[in-house]
């Protein structure tokens, strides 16, 4: 049982770390032109718990 919980926690931590890294990457790739909604959210999301979630989101970015 401990092994399953440990693997589950490692997957959660890895997903959070990847989300945070994606957030920083998307912030660097932003155009920094009006409107600044995406840039403001991504800059605030440098704080790890927030960035872990917003890294997986598309916030006004074009695909």
Secondary structure as UniProt FT lines:
FT   HELIX           2..28
FT   HELIX           37..44
FT   TURN            45..46
FT   HELIX           48..54
FT   TURN            55..56
//
